[in-house]
Amino acid sequence: MSTSAVLDRPTPVSAVRPQPARRITAPPAPSAPAPTTPAAAARPAVPAGTSPRGFALYVGIDEAKAAAAGVSLGTLVEALRRTLGELAPAAETYATVALAPAGAGGRDVDVVRLALHEPSAVARTKDEPAEEDRAPRGVVVDISRKRVLIDGESAAFTFKEFELLQYLVLREGRTIERTELVSSLWEGATDDEAPGERTIDVHVRRLRAKLGVYEDIVRTVRGVGYRFDRHADVSIRYGHGTPSPDRF
């Protein structure tokens, strides 16, 4: 807080009337300001009508990086909990792991923030300007919004159809076997719920039917599985903070 002094025009000497002598006492010494601790200086301003109830710490690290450091994600979580328990025994904790498609790129911490719906990360995705006018023709696979545009129009893909196309697109140039598609896209399903390898062919046929004239972007590798190769008619969009392969 700064204090400003206003300097008035000087009063003419002739206008000053003599005043009776007064005893002048020294003004009291100013009190020293309270010391500011680093924690207080770093404490953010709290909006009126609210009070802090806790905090979130977003940690970006995958299992491979953790293993290279000689730890695991579970070990890191437990270490943080022990430290917090020592500093603030009354604190309640909750930990969760952010997941992204295997092989996807992007900054780990950005993936975590978006996957856990951190407000500013989600806001940047929502504020992203519409791009339909930049690619009016062809297929747009919008990873951030989980949708497919065909010639600028939103295609009626089911969730599983989008997952299938996304899985192939994110693994550009690699032939994906049917067994891998079943184990990856139906992970956790029972034997009765998971489709057989031939059922994958049915899903691919339906996917191609919805792609229309662009059906050939999903290639069949006879006797093995399916593959997506780089294609001039296909654009891939990744929102702010969403995972993306480094090669795209």
N, C-alpha and C positions, 0 to 999 in steps of 0.2 A: 504494500500500500504506500503510495507516494503522497506527500503533502506539498501543495503548491501555495506560494505566498504571492499576494497581489500588491504591487507597489503603487500607492496613490500619488497624485501630484503633490509636490512639497508645498506646505503652507507658508505664505510670506511671513518674514520675521516680524513685520509691523503688526500683523494680526494676532500675534501671540501675546496673551495676557500673562503677566507674572503670576505664578502660583505659590501658595505658602509652602515652605520647606516641609518635606515629609521624610520620615526615617525609611531608608531603603533596606530591605532585608533580602538576603540571597535566596533565589528560588530553590525549591527542593531539588536534590539530585534526581535525575531521571532513573526509574527502575530499569534494571537490565531485562531485556526480553527473554522469554522462556526459551531454553535451547531446543532446537529442532532436531529430532533424531532422523537418521536416514529412512527408517520405516515410515515415519510421519510424512516426510517430504515426498516419498514415493506413493503414498496412499491416494488413489484417485478420488475426485470429487463425487459425492453421492447425490443423485437427484433428490429434490425435496419429496417427502412422502414415501421414501424407500429406505431399506436398510440391507446391508450385505448379509447374505446367509451362507456363503461359501465361495468356492472358486473352482474353475476347471483348468487343468494343465494338459494341453494337447502335446503328445509325444509322438514324433514321426520316426519310426525305425521298424524294419522288417526282421523276420526271423534270421535271414542270412547275415545281416549286419550285426544283430545281437550275438549270433553264434561266433562271428569273427572276433567279437569283444570278449568271448568266453562266458556269455550269459544267455538267458532266454527271456522272452517277454514276461513269462510268469515270474521269473526271478527278479526282474526289474520292478514289477508291480508290488511284489512282497517287500522288496527293499524300501520302496517309497512309503508303503503302509507302515512299516516298522518305524521309519524316521518320523512320520507324522504322528504315530502313536506316542513316541517319546516326547515330541514337542507339544502336542495337544491331545492328551488322552481322551478328551470328550468328543473329538471330531469323528464324524461318521464318513465312511468312504464307500465308493462304488466304482468298479473298474469294468471297462468293456473294450473289446478289440474291434478295430475298423477293418473291414474286408474289402478287397478290390480284386478284379479279375486277374488270374495268374498270368504273369508276363506283362501286365500293364505297367506303364511308366508313370512319370509325374513325381512331384515332390511328396515324400511320405507324409509330411505334416499337413500339406494341403488336402491330400486324400482323407486323412483322419478328420480334419475340420469339417469337410463337406459331408462325409459319411455320418458324422455325429450331429449334423445339422447346426453347426456353429453359426449364429445369426449373421455375422458379417460375410462369411463365406457363401451362405445361401443367398444373401442379398445381392452379391456380385453376380451370381448366376442368373437371378431373376432380372437384374438390370441390363443383362447382355442384350444389345440391340438385335432385332430380328434380322436374319440373314437370308431369308427365302429369296429375296430379290437378287442376291448375288449368285445363286445357283438355281435358276428356274427350271433347268432341264436336268434329267438324270436322277440318280438315287442319292439321298442324303441320309446317312445313318447318324442320328443325333444321340450320342452316348449320354450326354448330360440330362436330356429330357426323356430318354427312353422312348424314342419314336423314330419312324422312318417316313421320309418325304419322297414321293415319286412325282417328278415333274412339278414340284412345288406344292403338291397336295398330300395331306397326311394319309398314310395307308393304314388300313384296319388290321394291324398285326396283333396277334395274341401275345401275351407275355412270354410264353415259351418260344414262339416263332421269333420274337425279337432277340431273346437270349441265344437262340441258335445262330442267327445271322451275326450278332455281336461276337459270339465266340469265334466264329470263322474269321471275321474281319480283324479282330485283335491278334490273330495268329497268321497274318498274311504270308502266303507263300508256303505254308506248312500243311501237308496233307493230314487231316484229322481222321483217325479211325472211328468207326461207329461205336466201338466199345468205350473209347475215350469220351465221346459225346454223351453216352448214356451215364457213365460214372460221374461226369462233371456237371451235367445239367440236371440230373436227377439224383444228386448226392443226398444220401440220407433216406432215400425212398426204399421201401421194402421190395422184395423180389416180385410181389404181386403188383406193386405200383409202378415200378420201373418198366419202361417199354423194352421190347426185344430189339435186336439190331435192325431187323427188317422194318420195325415200326418207325425207326429213324428215317428210313426212305420215304415213308408216308408224310412225315413232318416236312421233309425237304421238298417233296412235290407240292405240298400246300404253300410252302414259302415261295417257291418259284412261281406258282400260279399268281400270287399276289404281287410279285415283282413284274409280272407282265412281260413287256418287250425286253426287260433287263434281267430276265431269268438266268442268263448265262453267266452272271457274275458269281454264282455258286457252281463250281465245277465238280463233276463226278470223276473220281479216280477209281476206275473199274477194279473191283475186287478188294479195295482198301477202304475208301471213305470219301471225304469231301474236302475241297480247298477253295480259298478265296485268294486270287491274285490281284495285284494292283490293277485298277481298271479306270479308264478315263471317265466313265459315266458315274463313278462313285465318289462322293465326298464324305469325309468323316469329320464330325464336329465334337469337340471336347469343351465343355464349359469351364469357366474359371475355377481352378482348383480341383478339377476332376482328373482321374488318371488317364494317361494317354501313352501309347507305345512311343519310345524315343525315335523310332524310324519314321513315324508319320509326320 
